[in-house]
Amino acid sequence: MEVNNEILAELNGKALYSPKGAALEYAAVGCNFYKGCPHSCEYCYLKRGVLSHELGSTEVKLKACFKDEIHAMKVFVKELEADLDYIRQTGVFFSFSTDPMIDETRDLTLSAVIECLAHGVPVKILTKNASFLSDKKFVDFVDGLDADVRRNVAFGFTLTGRDDMEPHASPNYERIHTMKLLHQLSFRTFASIEPIIDFDSSFRMIQDSALFCDHFKIGLRSGVKDDYYNPDECAYFVGKVTGLCEQSNFTVYWKESMHKYVRKHMAKDNFEVALSCSNHFVDMDYNIFKEASI
């Protein structure tokens, strides 16, 4: 998003905060109500590091700083209104510490989204759940928004093409089908092609969602050995994505993990130029809520 650097805030609230590191490539403001996720993905970053005992659980719990969901909502609204001018520019991302659209989290997520929209704040929601379209609260949520307001909500789906590594998440092709239906309902759509487990599976996900996915964020897997990826396969993948986005008119943000890999392993071919050669390739601050003029 296009954020005025002169007013960049450092949010550190109970609900709303400023992400750091790789998370910043998804959003300047995130919202976490819960911790824990039942999907049991083999590559999950929350299961690694010093906070894995707190954030890596498969049990979903409201964060300890909230007494209950009602208190969490009150805190959210207070923090939202305290930095409203800034957050209207950045939008709010749900969520980095859980899946915001599973049964345990969805009601509070949608309540917060409604508050955001009422305050003129756009939202992005990233999920691996595809089973919420018939949920009564979600149906009521959709019915309460006209098409112009829906375009201020972007639904994103993590797509790896590897159901075997995401045993308790919705299958990837169900996520793609749900994305298509949401796009038909006038919501913005994006996909997180991260982590790339293998290039063939990731390209298949892009290819099969290209006609109804507005934007792709593409990144490599962290914590793997240096030779996990093959430079020739990486080059072929980028070439195929370049051709496909020219045909299908979506935008792509190549995450820093991809640039870092190219700089280290493919500098002789000057291949990093390919990651910026298309006007469909955008920067981290790309605003999905503005009409793209490609």
C-alpha atoms as an extended CHARMM CRD file, in Angstrom:
* protein
*
       294  EXT
         1         1  MET       CA              0.0000000000        0.0000000000        0.0000000000  PROA      1               0.0000000000
         2         2  GLU       CA              1.0470000000        3.5670000000       -0.5430000000  PROA      2               0.0000000000
         3         3  VAL       CA              1.8140000000        4.7470000000        2.9690000000  PROA      3               0.0000000000
         4         4  ASN       CA              3.0940000000        8.2110000000        3.8020000000  PROA      4               0.0000000000
         5         5  ASN       CA              6.5020000000        7.4860000000        5.2820000000  PROA      5               0.0000000000
         6         6  GLU       CA              6.3400000000       10.7180000000        7.2770000000  PROA      6               0.0000000000
         7         7  ILE       CA              3.6100000000        9.2750000000        9.4970000000  PROA      7               0.0000000000
         8         8  LEU       CA              4.8000000000        5.6960000000        9.7820000000  PROA      8               0.0000000000
         9         9  ALA       CA              3.6050000000        4.4520000000       13.1310000000  PROA      9               0.0000000000
        10        10  GLU       CA              5.0090000000        1.8280000000       15.4620000000  PROA      10              0.0000000000
        11        11  LEU       CA              1.9370000000        0.0600000000       16.7600000000  PROA      11              0.0000000000
        12        12  ASN       CA              2.3330000000       -2.2570000000       19.7170000000  PROA      12              0.0000000000
        13        13  GLY       CA             -1.2100000000       -2.8460000000       20.9140000000  PROA      13              0.0000000000
        14        14  LYS       CA             -2.8790000000       -5.9260000000       22.2830000000  PROA      14              0.0000000000
        15        15  ALA       CA             -4.7800000000       -6.4850000000       19.0310000000  PROA      15              0.0000000000
        16        16  LEU       CA             -3.1310000000       -4.2240000000       16.4410000000  PROA      16              0.0000000000
        17        17  TYR       CA              0.6210000000       -4.0490000000       15.9220000000  PROA      17              0.0000000000
        18        18  SER       CA              3.3480000000       -3.3600000000       13.3800000000  PROA      18              0.0000000000
        19        19  PRO       CA              4.8000000000       -6.6050000000       11.9550000000  PROA      19              0.0000000000
        20        20  LYS       CA              8.5250000000       -6.9770000000       11.4000000000  PROA      20              0.0000000000
        21        21  GLY       CA             10.7590000000       -9.0070000000        9.1370000000  PROA      21              0.0000000000
        22        22  ALA       CA              9.1440000000      -11.1900000000        6.4900000000  PROA      22              0.0000000000
        23        23  ALA       CA              5.6790000000      -10.5040000000        7.9350000000  PROA      23              0.0000000000
        24        24  LEU       CA              6.0620000000       -6.8490000000        6.9480000000  PROA      24              0.0000000000
        25        25  GLU       CA              5.9820000000       -8.0250000000        3.3210000000  PROA      25              0.0000000000
        26        26  TYR       CA              2.3220000000       -8.8890000000        3.8880000000  PROA      26              0.0000000000
        27        27  ALA       CA              1.1080000000       -5.8870000000        5.8380000000  PROA      27              0.0000000000
        28        28  ALA       CA              2.1260000000       -2.7740000000        7.7510000000  PROA      28              0.0000000000
        29        29  VAL       CA             -0.5420000000       -3.4100000000       10.4070000000  PROA      29              0.0000000000
        30        30  GLY       CA             -1.5800000000       -6.8430000000       11.6480000000  PROA      30              0.0000000000
        31        31  CYS       CA             -4.2800000000       -8.0410000000       14.0060000000  PROA      31              0.0000000000
        32        32  ASN       CA             -3.8960000000      -11.0910000000       16.2430000000  PROA      32              0.0000000000
        33        33  PHE       CA             -6.7450000000      -12.1210000000       18.5120000000  PROA      33              0.0000000000
        34        34  TYR       CA             -5.7830000000      -15.7830000000       18.8530000000  PROA      34              0.0000000000
        35        35  LYS       CA             -2.7320000000      -17.9990000000       18.9320000000  PROA      35              0.0000000000
        36        36  GLY       CA             -2.4790000000      -21.5900000000       17.7720000000  PROA      36              0.0000000000
        37        37  CYS       CA             -3.5450000000      -23.2630000000       14.5420000000  PROA      37              0.0000000000
        38        38  PRO       CA             -4.9560000000      -26.7480000000       13.8830000000  PROA      38              0.0000000000
        39        39  HSD       CA             -3.6320000000      -27.1960000000       10.3280000000  PROA      39              0.0000000000
        40        40  SER       CA             -0.3520000000      -28.9060000000       11.4140000000  PROA      40              0.0000000000
        41        41  CYS       CA              1.5590000000      -27.7320000000        8.3430000000  PROA      41              0.0000000000
        42        42  GLU       CA              5.0200000000      -29.2840000000        8.2390000000  PROA      42              0.0000000000
        43        43  TYR       CA              6.7010000000      -26.0390000000        7.2020000000  PROA      43              0.0000000000
        44        44  CYS       CA              4.9500000000      -23.7410000000        9.7150000000  PROA      44              0.0000000000
        45        45  TYR       CA              7.2380000000      -20.9280000000       10.8990000000  PROA      45              0.0000000000
        46        46  LEU       CA              5.3280000000      -20.7140000000       14.1930000000  PROA      46              0.0000000000
        47        47  LYS       CA              6.6030000000      -24.1530000000       15.1380000000  PROA      47              0.0000000000
        48        48  ARG       CA             10.2130000000      -22.9730000000       15.0390000000  PROA      48              0.0000000000
        49        49  GLY       CA             12.2040000000      -20.6490000000       17.2110000000  PROA      49              0.0000000000
        50        50  VAL       CA             12.0180000000      -19.4200000000       20.7660000000  PROA      50              0.0000000000
        51        51  LEU       CA              8.2820000000      -18.7170000000       20.6780000000  PROA      51              0.0000000000
        52        52  SER       CA              7.2700000000      -22.0970000000       19.2610000000  PROA      52              0.0000000000
        53        53  HSD       CA              6.0390000000      -23.3060000000       22.6530000000  PROA      53              0.0000000000
        54        54  GLU       CA              3.6520000000      -20.3420000000       22.7880000000  PROA      54              0.0000000000
        55        55  LEU       CA              2.5950000000      -19.8720000000       19.1600000000  PROA      55              0.0000000000
        56        56  GLY       CA              3.1000000000      -23.2930000000       17.6150000000  PROA      56              0.0000000000
        57        57  SER       CA              0.2930000000      -25.1630000000       19.3500000000  PROA      57              0.0000000000
        58        58  THR       CA             -2.4960000000      -26.8510000000       17.3950000000  PROA      58              0.0000000000
        59        59  GLU       CA             -4.9390000000      -25.6780000000       20.0580000000  PROA      59              0.0000000000
        60        60  VAL       CA             -6.5400000000      -22.3350000000       19.2560000000  PROA      60              0.0000000000
        61        61  LYS       CA             -6.8200000000      -19.9790000000       22.2230000000  PROA      61              0.0000000000
        62        62  LEU       CA             -7.7620000000      -16.3540000000       22.7000000000  PROA      62              0.0000000000
        63        63  LYS       CA             -4.6490000000      -14.3850000000       23.6350000000  PROA      63              0.0000000000
        64        64  ALA       CA             -4.1720000000      -14.0980000000       27.3850000000  PROA      64              0.0000000000
        65        65  CYS       CA             -4.3670000000      -10.3020000000       27.2790000000  PROA      65              0.0000000000
        66        66  PHE       CA             -8.0730000000      -10.5440000000       26.4480000000  PROA      66              0.0000000000
        67        67  LYS       CA            -10.6700000000      -11.5090000000       29.0690000000  PROA      67              0.0000000000
        68        68  ASP       CA            -13.0770000000      -12.7880000000       26.4100000000  PROA      68              0.0000000000
        69        69  GLU       CA            -14.1770000000      -12.0260000000       22.8400000000  PROA      69              0.0000000000
        70        70  ILE       CA            -16.2390000000       -9.0210000000       23.9490000000  PROA      70              0.0000000000
        71        71  HSD       CA            -13.2170000000       -7.5030000000       25.6650000000  PROA      71              0.0000000000
        72        72  ALA       CA            -11.0470000000       -8.2860000000       22.6350000000  PROA      72              0.0000000000
        73        73  MET       CA            -13.4680000000       -6.4060000000       20.3900000000  PROA      73              0.0000000000
        74        74  LYS       CA            -13.5200000000       -3.3780000000       22.6750000000  PROA      74              0.0000000000
        75        75  VAL       CA             -9.7290000000       -3.2830000000       22.7140000000  PROA      75              0.0000000000
        76        76  PHE       CA             -9.6230000000       -3.6210000000       18.9290000000  PROA      76              0.0000000000
        77        77  VAL       CA            -11.9760000000       -0.6950000000       18.3440000000  PROA      77              0.0000000000
        78        78  LYS       CA            -10.0740000000        1.5000000000       20.8130000000  PROA      78              0.0000000000
        79        79  GLU       CA             -6.7390000000        0.7420000000       19.1420000000  PROA      79              0.0000000000
        80        80  LEU       CA             -8.2330000000        1.1810000000       15.6760000000  PROA      80              0.0000000000
        81        81  GLU       CA             -9.6230000000        4.6180000000       16.4820000000  PROA      81              0.0000000000
        82        82  ALA       CA             -6.4060000000        5.7220000000       18.2080000000  PROA      82              0.0000000000
        83        83  ASP       CA             -4.4260000000        5.4980000000       14.9350000000  PROA      83              0.0000000000
        84        84  LEU       CA             -7.2650000000        5.6990000000       12.4410000000  PROA      84              0.0000000000
        85        85  ASP       CA             -5.7010000000        8.0490000000        9.8830000000  PROA      85              0.0000000000
        86        86  TYR       CA             -2.6370000000        5.8430000000        9.6110000000  PROA      86              0.0000000000
        87        87  ILE       CA             -4.5490000000        2.5560000000        9.5630000000  PROA      87              0.0000000000
        88        88  ARG       CA             -6.8470000000        3.8480000000        6.8260000000  PROA      88              0.0000000000
        89        89  GLN       CA             -3.7280000000        4.0530000000        4.6600000000  PROA      89              0.0000000000
        90        90  THR       CA             -2.2510000000        0.6970000000        5.6070000000  PROA      90              0.0000000000
        91        91  GLY       CA             -5.3440000000       -1.4400000000        6.1300000000  PROA      91              0.0000000000
        92        92  VAL       CA             -5.4050000000       -4.3290000000        8.5980000000  PROA      92              0.0000000000
        93        93  PHE       CA             -4.1600000000       -7.8770000000        7.9980000000  PROA      93              0.0000000000
        94        94  PHE       CA             -5.7400000000      -10.9280000000        9.6910000000  PROA      94              0.0000000000
        95        95  SER       CA             -3.7290000000      -12.8120000000       10.9820000000  PROA      95              0.0000000000
        96        96  PHE       CA             -0.1380000000      -13.8900000000       11.6510000000  PROA      96              0.0000000000
        97        97  SER       CA             -0.6740000000      -16.1060000000       14.6910000000  PROA      97              0.0000000000
        98        98  THR       CA             -3.5740000000      -18.3080000000       13.5710000000  PROA      98              0.0000000000
        99        99  ASP       CA             -5.9820000000      -18.9030000000       10.6960000000  PROA      99              0.0000000000
       100       100  PRO       CA             -8.5950000000      -16.1360000000       10.9710000000  PROA      100             0.0000000000
       101       101  MET       CA            -11.3400000000      -18.0060000000        9.0960000000  PROA      101             0.0000000000
       102       102  ILE       CA            -11.5430000000      -21.3390000000       10.9100000000  PROA      102             0.0000000000
       103       103  ASP       CA            -14.5080000000      -22.1310000000       13.1780000000  PROA      103             0.0000000000
       104       104  GLU       CA            -12.7250000000      -21.0500000000       16.3630000000  PROA      104             0.0000000000
       105       105  THR       CA            -11.7230000000      -17.6060000000       15.0650000000  PROA      105             0.0000000000
       106       106  ARG       CA            -14.1290000000      -16.6080000000       12.3040000000  PROA      106             0.0000000000
       107       107  ASP       CA            -16.8540000000      -14.8220000000       14.3010000000  PROA      107             0.0000000000
       108       108  LEU       CA            -14.4380000000      -12.4110000000       15.9600000000  PROA      108             0.0000000000
       109       109  THR       CA            -12.5820000000      -11.8710000000       12.6790000000  PROA      109             0.0000000000
       110       110  LEU       CA            -15.7680000000      -10.9080000000       10.8500000000  PROA      110             0.0000000000
       111       111  SER       CA            -16.8730000000       -8.6200000000       13.6750000000  PROA      111             0.0000000000
       112       112  ALA       CA            -13.5200000000       -6.8360000000       13.4680000000  PROA      112             0.0000000000
       113       113  VAL       CA            -13.7440000000       -6.6090000000        9.6790000000  PROA      113             0.0000000000
       114       114  ILE       CA            -17.1650000000       -4.9920000000        9.9530000000  PROA      114             0.0000000000
       115       115  GLU       CA            -15.7020000000       -2.4150000000       12.3540000000  PROA      115             0.0000000000
       116       116  CYS       CA            -12.8380000000       -1.7470000000        9.9560000000  PROA      116             0.0000000000
       117       117  LEU       CA            -15.1600000000       -1.1660000000        7.0260000000  PROA      117             0.0000000000
       118       118  ALA       CA            -17.3880000000        1.1090000000        9.1120000000  PROA      118             0.0000000000
       119       119  HSD       CA            -14.2830000000        3.1950000000        9.8710000000  PROA      119             0.0000000000
       120       120  GLY       CA            -13.1260000000        3.2880000000        6.2420000000  PROA      120             0.0000000000
       121       121  VAL       CA            -10.3000000000        0.7920000000        6.7740000000  PROA      121             0.0000000000
       122       122  PRO       CA             -9.6210000000       -1.8970000000        4.1310000000  PROA      122             0.0000000000
       123       123  VAL       CA             -8.7570000000       -5.4170000000        5.2740000000  PROA      123             0.0000000000
       124       124  LYS       CA             -6.8200000000       -8.4410000000        4.0600000000  PROA      124             0.0000000000
       125       125  ILE       CA             -7.5940000000      -11.9310000000        5.3490000000  PROA      125             0.0000000000
       126       126  LEU       CA             -5.2420000000      -14.8830000000        4.7500000000  PROA      126             0.0000000000
       127       127  THR       CA             -6.5730000000      -18.3910000000        5.3010000000  PROA      127             0.0000000000
       128       128  LYS       CA             -6.2450000000      -22.0720000000        4.4200000000  PROA      128             0.0000000000
       129       129  ASN       CA             -9.8840000000      -22.7670000000        5.1730000000  PROA      129             0.0000000000
       130       130  ALA       CA            -12.3560000000      -23.1450000000        2.3200000000  PROA      130             0.0000000000
       131       131  SER       CA            -15.4730000000      -24.2270000000        4.1910000000  PROA      131             0.0000000000
       132       132  PHE       CA            -16.9010000000      -20.9480000000        5.4770000000  PROA      132             0.0000000000
       133       133  LEU       CA            -19.0080000000      -19.7860000000        2.5240000000  PROA      133             0.0000000000
       134       134  SER       CA            -22.1910000000      -21.3990000000        3.8390000000  PROA      134             0.0000000000
       135       135  ASP       CA            -21.6300000000      -20.3270000000        7.4510000000  PROA      135             0.0000000000
       136       136  LYS       CA            -24.6030000000      -18.1980000000        8.5610000000  PROA      136             0.0000000000
       137       137  LYS       CA            -22.5080000000      -15.3810000000        9.9760000000  PROA      137             0.0000000000
       138       138  PHE       CA            -20.4780000000      -15.2080000000        6.7900000000  PROA      138             0.0000000000
       139       139  VAL       CA            -23.6170000000      -15.2270000000        4.6330000000  PROA      139             0.0000000000
       140       140  ASP       CA            -25.0240000000      -12.3980000000        6.7450000000  PROA      140             0.0000000000
       141       141  PHE       CA            -21.6940000000      -10.5870000000        6.4610000000  PROA      141             0.0000000000
       142       142  VAL       CA            -21.7560000000      -10.7940000000        2.6610000000  PROA      142             0.0000000000
       143       143  ASP       CA            -25.4230000000       -9.7960000000        2.4350000000  PROA      143             0.0000000000
       144       144  GLY       CA            -24.7170000000       -6.6880000000        4.5000000000  PROA      144             0.0000000000
       145       145  LEU       CA            -22.1200000000       -5.3320000000        2.0600000000  PROA      145             0.0000000000
       146       146  ASP       CA            -22.7240000000       -3.8350000000       -1.3540000000  PROA      146             0.0000000000
       147       147  ALA       CA            -20.2670000000       -4.4720000000       -4.1740000000  PROA      147             0.0000000000
       148       148  ASP       CA            -18.3180000000       -1.2450000000       -3.6450000000  PROA      148             0.0000000000
       149       149  VAL       CA            -17.6810000000       -2.0590000000        0.0220000000  PROA      149             0.0000000000
       150       150  ARG       CA            -16.7500000000       -5.6670000000       -0.7520000000  PROA      150             0.0000000000
       151       151  ARG       CA            -13.8870000000       -4.3970000000       -2.8770000000  PROA      151             0.0000000000
       152       152  ASN       CA            -12.3190000000       -3.1120000000        0.3320000000  PROA      152             0.0000000000
       153       153  VAL       CA            -11.9560000000       -6.7020000000        1.5660000000  PROA      153             0.0000000000
       154       154  ALA       CA             -9.2580000000       -8.9360000000        0.0990000000  PROA      154             0.0000000000
       155       155  PHE       CA             -9.4540000000      -12.6640000000        0.7680000000  PROA      155             0.0000000000
       156       156  GLY       CA             -6.1730000000      -14.4860000000        0.3930000000  PROA      156             0.0000000000
       157       157  PHE       CA             -5.4040000000      -18.1950000000        0.3530000000  PROA      157             0.0000000000
       158       158  THR       CA             -2.0750000000      -19.8680000000        0.9720000000  PROA      158             0.0000000000
       159       159  LEU       CA             -1.5330000000      -22.2120000000       -1.9780000000  PROA      159             0.0000000000
       160       160  THR       CA              1.3430000000      -24.6780000000       -2.0070000000  PROA      160             0.0000000000
       161       161  GLY       CA             -0.2580000000      -27.4870000000       -3.9920000000  PROA      161             0.0000000000
       162       162  ARG       CA              0.9590000000      -29.8870000000       -1.3180000000  PROA      162             0.0000000000
       163       163  ASP       CA             -1.9770000000      -31.2070000000        0.6870000000  PROA      163             0.0000000000
       164       164  ASP       CA              0.3280000000      -33.8750000000        2.1100000000  PROA      164             0.0000000000
       165       165  MET       CA              2.1890000000      -31.1950000000        4.0720000000  PROA      165             0.0000000000
       166       166  GLU       CA             -0.9860000000      -29.4610000000        5.3170000000  PROA      166             0.0000000000
       167       167  PRO       CA             -2.9220000000      -32.4170000000        6.7570000000  PROA      167             0.0000000000
       168       168  HSD       CA             -5.7070000000      -30.5480000000        8.5730000000  PROA      168             0.0000000000
       169       169  ALA       CA             -6.2060000000      -27.6080000000        6.2240000000  PROA      169             0.0000000000
       170       170  SER       CA             -8.7360000000      -27.5350000000        3.3970000000  PROA      170             0.0000000000
       171       171  PRO       CA             -7.3470000000      -29.1370000000        0.2220000000  PROA      171             0.0000000000
       172       172  ASN       CA             -5.6510000000      -26.6460000000       -2.0710000000  PROA      172             0.0000000000
       173       173  TYR       CA             -8.1790000000      -27.0430000000       -4.8610000000  PROA      173             0.0000000000
       174       174  GLU       CA            -11.0480000000      -26.3590000000       -2.4640000000  PROA      174             0.0000000000
       175       175  ARG       CA             -9.2760000000      -23.1330000000       -1.5010000000  PROA      175             0.0000000000
       176       176  ILE       CA             -8.9920000000      -22.2180000000       -5.1770000000  PROA      176             0.0000000000
       177       177  HSD       CA            -12.6970000000      -22.9100000000       -5.7030000000  PROA      177             0.0000000000
       178       178  THR       CA            -13.6170000000      -20.7270000000       -2.7260000000  PROA      178             0.0000000000
       179       179  MET       CA            -11.3690000000      -17.9620000000       -4.0550000000  PROA      179             0.0000000000
       180       180  LYS       CA            -13.1930000000      -18.0900000000       -7.3720000000  PROA      180             0.0000000000
       181       181  LEU       CA            -16.5860000000      -17.7440000000       -5.6770000000  PROA      181             0.0000000000
       182       182  LEU       CA            -15.3690000000      -14.8330000000       -3.5350000000  PROA      182             0.0000000000
       183       183  HSD       CA            -14.0320000000      -13.0990000000       -6.6240000000  PROA      183             0.0000000000
       184       184  GLN       CA            -17.4340000000      -13.5050000000       -8.2560000000  PROA      184             0.0000000000
       185       185  LEU       CA            -18.9450000000      -11.8350000000       -5.1740000000  PROA      185             0.0000000000
       186       186  SER       CA            -16.7870000000       -8.7350000000       -5.9010000000  PROA      186             0.0000000000
       187       187  PHE       CA            -14.2010000000       -9.2910000000       -3.1590000000  PROA      187             0.0000000000
       188       188  ARG       CA            -10.5310000000       -8.7170000000       -3.9460000000  PROA      188             0.0000000000
       189       189  THR       CA             -8.4800000000      -11.9100000000       -4.0120000000  PROA      189             0.0000000000
       190       190  PHE       CA             -4.8300000000      -12.7530000000       -3.5020000000  PROA      190             0.0000000000
       191       191  ALA       CA             -2.7200000000      -15.8510000000       -3.0320000000  PROA      191             0.0000000000
       192       192  SER       CA              0.3180000000      -16.5170000000       -0.9060000000  PROA      192             0.0000000000
       193       193  ILE       CA              2.4900000000      -18.8480000000       -2.9550000000  PROA      193             0.0000000000
       194       194  GLU       CA              4.6990000000      -19.3330000000        0.0360000000  PROA      194             0.0000000000
       195       195  PRO       CA              6.4620000000      -21.4110000000        0.8340000000  PROA      195             0.0000000000
       196       196  ILE       CA              7.3500000000      -22.9160000000       -2.5230000000  PROA      196             0.0000000000
       197       197  ILE       CA              7.7620000000      -26.5680000000       -1.6540000000  PROA      197             0.0000000000
       198       198  ASP       CA              8.4820000000      -27.4600000000       -5.2560000000  PROA      198             0.0000000000
       199       199  PHE       CA              8.2480000000      -25.2400000000       -8.3020000000  PROA      199             0.0000000000
       200       200  ASP       CA              5.9050000000      -27.5040000000      -10.2910000000  PROA      200             0.0000000000
       201       201  SER       CA              3.2590000000      -27.5900000000       -7.5520000000  PROA      201             0.0000000000
       202       202  SER       CA              3.4590000000      -23.8430000000       -6.9930000000  PROA      202             0.0000000000
       203       203  PHE       CA              3.1520000000      -23.0200000000      -10.6760000000  PROA      203             0.0000000000
       204       204  ARG       CA              0.1410000000      -25.3040000000      -10.9600000000  PROA      204             0.0000000000
       205       205  MET       CA             -1.5480000000      -23.3380000000       -8.1720000000  PROA      205             0.0000000000
       206       206  ILE       CA             -0.8480000000      -20.0380000000       -9.9470000000  PROA      206             0.0000000000
       207       207  GLN       CA             -2.0000000000      -21.3820000000      -13.2890000000  PROA      207             0.0000000000
       208       208  ASP       CA             -5.2420000000      -22.7870000000      -11.9090000000  PROA      208             0.0000000000
       209       209  SER       CA             -6.2140000000      -19.6100000000      -10.0460000000  PROA      209             0.0000000000
       210       210  ALA       CA             -4.8540000000      -17.0090000000      -12.4740000000  PROA      210             0.0000000000
       211       211  LEU       CA             -8.2080000000      -15.9310000000      -13.9210000000  PROA      211             0.0000000000
       212       212  PHE       CA             -9.7300000000      -14.9250000000      -10.5820000000  PROA      212             0.0000000000
       213       213  CYS       CA             -6.7580000000      -14.0860000000       -8.3640000000  PROA      213             0.0000000000
       214       214  ASP       CA             -5.8520000000      -10.4050000000       -8.4570000000  PROA      214             0.0000000000
       215       215  HSD       CA             -2.4290000000      -10.6380000000       -6.8560000000  PROA      215             0.0000000000
       216       216  PHE       CA              0.2110000000      -13.2450000000       -5.9770000000  PROA      216             0.0000000000
       217       217  LYS       CA              2.9120000000      -13.0470000000       -3.3050000000  PROA      217             0.0000000000
       218       218  ILE       CA              5.6210000000      -15.5960000000       -4.0670000000  PROA      218             0.0000000000
       219       219  GLY       CA              8.3430000000      -16.6940000000       -1.6590000000  PROA      219             0.0000000000
       220       220  LEU       CA             10.6990000000      -19.5480000000       -0.8920000000  PROA      220             0.0000000000
       221       221  ARG       CA             10.7720000000      -21.9030000000        2.0580000000  PROA      221             0.0000000000
       222       222  SER       CA             12.7890000000      -20.8340000000        5.0810000000  PROA      222             0.0000000000
       223       223  GLY       CA             15.0110000000      -23.0570000000        7.1720000000  PROA      223             0.0000000000
       224       224  VAL       CA             16.0120000000      -25.4330000000        4.3530000000  PROA      224             0.0000000000
       225       225  LYS       CA             19.4920000000      -26.3820000000        3.1810000000  PROA      225             0.0000000000
       226       226  ASP       CA             21.2690000000      -24.2290000000        0.6500000000  PROA      226             0.0000000000
       227       227  ASP       CA             20.8270000000      -26.7800000000       -2.1360000000  PROA      227             0.0000000000
       228       228  TYR       CA             17.1080000000      -27.3740000000       -1.5330000000  PROA      228             0.0000000000
       229       229  TYR       CA             16.2460000000      -25.4790000000       -4.7380000000  PROA      229             0.0000000000
       230       230  ASN       CA             17.7370000000      -25.8760000000       -8.1950000000  PROA      230             0.0000000000
       231       231  PRO       CA             18.7030000000      -22.6020000000       -9.9420000000  PROA      231             0.0000000000
       232       232  ASP       CA             17.6380000000      -23.8670000000      -13.3720000000  PROA      232             0.0000000000
       233       233  GLU       CA             14.2240000000      -24.8690000000      -12.0320000000  PROA      233             0.0000000000
       234       234  CYS       CA             13.9120000000      -21.4770000000      -10.3690000000  PROA      234             0.0000000000
       235       235  ALA       CA             14.7150000000      -19.7050000000      -13.6470000000  PROA      235             0.0000000000
       236       236  TYR       CA             12.1760000000      -21.8010000000      -15.5400000000  PROA      236             0.0000000000
       237       237  PHE       CA              9.5280000000      -21.0950000000      -12.8910000000  PROA      237             0.0000000000
       238       238  VAL       CA             10.0480000000      -17.3230000000      -13.0330000000  PROA      238             0.0000000000
       239       239  GLY       CA              9.8820000000      -17.4200000000      -16.8200000000  PROA      239             0.0000000000
       240       240  LYS       CA              6.5920000000      -19.3080000000      -16.7690000000  PROA      240             0.0000000000
       241       241  VAL       CA              5.0760000000      -16.9540000000      -14.1850000000  PROA      241             0.0000000000
       242       242  THR       CA              6.1760000000      -13.9630000000      -16.2840000000  PROA      242             0.0000000000
       243       243  GLY       CA              4.4430000000      -15.3190000000      -19.3590000000  PROA      243             0.0000000000
       244       244  LEU       CA              1.2950000000      -16.2610000000      -17.4840000000  PROA      244             0.0000000000
       245       245  CYS       CA              0.8060000000      -12.8750000000      -15.7960000000  PROA      245             0.0000000000
       246       246  GLU       CA              1.1030000000      -11.1520000000      -19.1680000000  PROA      246             0.0000000000
       247       247  GLN       CA             -1.7350000000      -13.3480000000      -20.4240000000  PROA      247             0.0000000000
       248       248  SER       CA             -3.9800000000      -13.2830000000      -17.3530000000  PROA      248             0.0000000000
       249       249  ASN       CA             -3.4070000000       -9.7180000000      -16.0880000000  PROA      249             0.0000000000
       250       250  PHE       CA             -2.6160000000      -10.4240000000      -12.4200000000  PROA      250             0.0000000000
       251       251  THR       CA              0.1620000000       -8.7890000000      -10.4130000000  PROA      251             0.0000000000
       252       252  VAL       CA              3.0790000000      -10.4680000000       -8.6410000000  PROA      252             0.0000000000
       253       253  TYR       CA              5.1980000000       -9.4770000000       -5.6670000000  PROA      253             0.0000000000
       254       254  TRP       CA              8.3950000000      -11.5110000000       -5.4650000000  PROA      254             0.0000000000
       255       255  LYS       CA              9.2610000000      -11.7530000000       -1.7860000000  PROA      255             0.0000000000
       256       256  GLU       CA             12.7230000000      -10.9600000000       -0.4900000000  PROA      256             0.0000000000
       257       257  SER       CA             13.4560000000      -14.6810000000       -0.0420000000  PROA      257             0.0000000000
       258       258  MET       CA             13.3200000000      -15.0650000000       -3.8330000000  PROA      258             0.0000000000
       259       259  HSD       CA             15.5240000000      -12.0260000000       -4.4600000000  PROA      259             0.0000000000
       260       260  LYS       CA             18.0110000000      -13.2600000000       -1.8700000000  PROA      260             0.0000000000
       261       261  TYR       CA             18.2160000000      -16.6640000000       -3.5380000000  PROA      261             0.0000000000
       262       262  VAL       CA             18.7020000000      -15.1410000000       -6.9780000000  PROA      262             0.0000000000
       263       263  ARG       CA             21.4210000000      -12.7840000000       -5.7380000000  PROA      263             0.0000000000
       264       264  LYS       CA             23.3110000000      -15.6690000000       -4.1610000000  PROA      264             0.0000000000
       265       265  HSD       CA             22.9020000000      -18.4080000000       -6.7580000000  PROA      265             0.0000000000
       266       266  MET       CA             22.1500000000      -16.7500000000      -10.0840000000  PROA      266             0.0000000000
       267       267  ALA       CA             24.1340000000      -13.5130000000      -10.1710000000  PROA      267             0.0000000000
       268       268  LYS       CA             26.2990000000      -14.7240000000      -13.0660000000  PROA      268             0.0000000000
       269       269  ASP       CA             23.2480000000      -14.7820000000      -15.2940000000  PROA      269             0.0000000000
       270       270  ASN       CA             22.1540000000      -11.3700000000      -13.9890000000  PROA      270             0.0000000000
       271       271  PHE       CA             18.8670000000      -13.1370000000      -13.4290000000  PROA      271             0.0000000000
       272       272  GLU       CA             17.5170000000      -10.7760000000      -10.8110000000  PROA      272             0.0000000000
       273       273  VAL       CA             16.6280000000       -8.4270000000      -13.6530000000  PROA      273             0.0000000000
       274       274  ALA       CA             13.9290000000      -10.9500000000      -14.5440000000  PROA      274             0.0000000000
       275       275  LEU       CA             12.2370000000      -10.3580000000      -11.1920000000  PROA      275             0.0000000000
       276       276  SER       CA             11.5240000000       -6.7570000000      -12.1860000000  PROA      276             0.0000000000
       277       277  CYS       CA             11.1780000000       -7.0210000000      -15.9610000000  PROA      277             0.0000000000
       278       278  SER       CA              7.3760000000       -6.9790000000      -16.1530000000  PROA      278             0.0000000000
       279       279  ASN       CA              5.0030000000       -4.1320000000      -15.3500000000  PROA      279             0.0000000000
       280       280  HSD       CA              2.9030000000       -6.8350000000      -13.6940000000  PROA      280             0.0000000000
       281       281  PHE       CA              5.6150000000       -7.2050000000      -11.0370000000  PROA      281             0.0000000000
       282       282  VAL       CA              5.0450000000       -4.8300000000       -8.1280000000  PROA      282             0.0000000000
       283       283  ASP       CA              6.7600000000       -3.6610000000       -4.9550000000  PROA      283             0.0000000000
       284       284  MET       CA              5.9810000000       -4.5440000000       -1.3530000000  PROA      284             0.0000000000
       285       285  ASP       CA              3.8120000000       -1.4600000000       -0.9200000000  PROA      285             0.0000000000
       286       286  TYR       CA              1.4650000000       -2.3990000000       -3.7870000000  PROA      286             0.0000000000
       287       287  ASN       CA             -2.1330000000       -1.4410000000       -2.9410000000  PROA      287             0.0000000000
       288       288  ILE       CA             -4.5170000000       -4.2210000000       -3.9490000000  PROA      288             0.0000000000
       289       289  PHE       CA             -7.4900000000       -1.9660000000       -3.2070000000  PROA      289             0.0000000000
       290       290  LYS       CA             -6.6840000000        0.5040000000       -5.9530000000  PROA      290             0.0000000000
       291       291  GLU       CA             -7.5800000000       -0.3280000000       -9.5260000000  PROA      291             0.0000000000
       292       292  ALA       CA             -4.4190000000       -1.5190000000      -11.2450000000  PROA      292             0.0000000000
       293       293  SER       CA             -3.6160000000        0.2220000000      -14.4840000000  PROA      293             0.0000000000
       294       294  ILE       CA             -1.6060000000       -2.4970000000      -16.1840000000  PROA      294             0.0000000000
